[in-house]
Each structure stands twice: as C-alpha cells, then as structure tokens.
Amino acid sequence: MEHPPPVASDGEIRICARQCTTCIFAAGNKMHLNPGRLAQMIREAMDREGHIVCHSTLNHPRAAICRGFADHPHARQRSLALRVGLATGILAFVDPPATDDTDAQSTSPTASREQGK
C-alpha cells in the first residue's frame, strides 16, 4: 500500500475548502471509479483512522484532505487528522487547484478557524 502525501505541516492540517472540480464524491463519477471503489476507499480510510487526500493535491507539496471525505457523516469522528485539527483549531482550509498544475493556496488563519466552526 502506497502512503499518501502528508496533509499536515507548518503547524496546520490542510483540508480543501470545497470539492475540486473532479471530486470522487461528486455526482456523476467524474473520475470513472469502478463500482464499489469509493465505498472501499472510505471504509479503508475510516478503519485505519485515516482520511482521503484530494486527488487534485496528490502531486503538490501541500496536499489536503478531500472535502468530499471530510463532509462524510462519520469522517470527523473516525479520522484522526480531522479530530486533532478540530480539537486544536489547526485546520487550514485551502482552495483546491483549479488545474493539475496549480498549487492549493491556504486561506487566512482567521478564515480557517471560522470555517472549522
């Protein structure tokens, strides 16, 4: 199993502020996942208290947790990164890249805290 890139650095845990344009959680299966694959990814992430990294940020130095995953009804209780980020106030909401060659940009710390409430 390949390890996902880190979503935490510089005293923050990054989460996408909104779903990327091809989010695997969006209606229409824009990433052409095989039937059952998304459910498997969710189950595996939650079983290991992990998360799903936004595929648009996978090749960027500042990867972020997928917004679709973070919005799952059980994600905030089952993901260690989300629990820690919420408990400590270090969630940083970042804009997902507009294209695959654009880095995700962090919002201000104030905006991050407000979005986390």
N, C-alpha and C positions, 0 to 999 in steps of 0.2 A: 504494500500500500504506500503510495506516494504521499508525503506530507505536504499540506497546503502552505502557502506563504504566510508569514506572521501578519496578524491584523493589529498587533499591539507594538508600539514603540513610542519613544519620546513622551512617556507618561500618559498615553491615551490608548483607547481601544476604538478602532475605527469601524463604523457601520455606515452603509450607504444611506443617504438622506431620503432616497426614493428608489424605486426599482429602476434598473437600467433598461434600455430600450429592448433588449432581448432576454429579459429576466426569465429564468426557468420556471418561475412561479406565475408568470403572466398567462392569461388565457391564450389558447391557440398553439401551444407547444412550439414556440419560435425557435427553439434550439434542437428540435426534432429528436427529443429523447425517446428511447424505446419505452413501450408501455411498462409501467411499474417502476421505472428507473428513479423518478423523482421521489416516490414514496420510499424506495430503498435508501436513497441519499439522506432523506430526513431521518429515517429510522437509525441508520448508522451514525449520523451526527449526534442524535439525542442519546443513543446507547452509550457513547463514549464521552458524554457531556461536552460535545464539541459544537461546531457550527458549520455552515456552508459559506465559503468565500465567494463573493460575487465574481463570476467568471470574467467579467469585463476588467477586473482589477488583478487577475491572477499573475500577469506578467509585469506588474508595476511594483515599484519599491514600497508603496504604501497601500497594500491590499486592504480590503474592507469586507466586513460581514455582509452577506447578501441581505438586502432589505426584505425580500420575499420570505426568506427564512426567519428573519427577526420578527416578522409580523405573524408567524405561525402561532396558533393559540398556546402551545406549550414551550415555545423556544425560550422565553425569558426565565422559565423555571428550570429548564433542562440544560441550557448552555452555560458552562462555567464562565466564559468570557462575558456574556451578557449579564449574568448575575453579578460578577465583580464590577463591571462597568456601571451598572445601575446603582449598586451599593456604595460605590466610591465616587460617583459623579464624574468618571473619566471617559465616558462615551463621547467620541468626536464624530459628528455626522458629516460625511463627505459626499460631495456630488459624484455620482458615478461618471466614468469617462463618457464623453459624447461619442467617441470613436475608440477603436482599439489602440490608437497611438496617442491618446490624451491622458495625462495623469489625473487621478482623483484629487480634488482640492478640498482641504479642510475648511469648514466654516469656523467662525469665531468661537472661542470658548463659551461666551455668553449664549450664543445661539445653540451651541451643542447642549448646554445644560438645560435650556428651555425646551428643546425638542425631546429630551430624555424624560421630562416630567409626565 
